[in-house]
Amino acid sequence: MLRGLFAAALAAPIAAAGLPVEAEAQGRPPPPPPGGPGNRRPPPPRYERRPAPRRGYVWMDGHWAWRRGRYVWVPGGWVAARPGYRYRGPRWVLRGNNWVFISGGWYR
């Protein structure tokens, strides 16, 4: 019995690994990765009125986040400035056939 369970446990990942290749061969897009949007494009950014500048802060634009299988809008807000750094906001980029979220951060 243990030998059968071991064989089944080994066969499942191998079979699952072949599914995207088979889907691509048939002209269908590969299935989305678990927990991510896959090839579903994020909606266009929403318009948010940018408030007047605040000394010592940088405005972080709102963005779409992937939560519980769908896109959810995260509103913009103020972030404390870091001297000597530039802030780059979060964004979505297309890598291959999949949309990937790049979180914002501070860069020298």
Secondary structure, 3 states (H helix, E strand, C coil): CHHHHHHHHHHHHHHHHHHHHHHHHCCCCCCCCCCCCCCCCCCCCCCCCCCCCCCCEEEECCEEEEECCEEEEECCEEEECCCCCEEECCEEEEECCEEEEECCEEEC
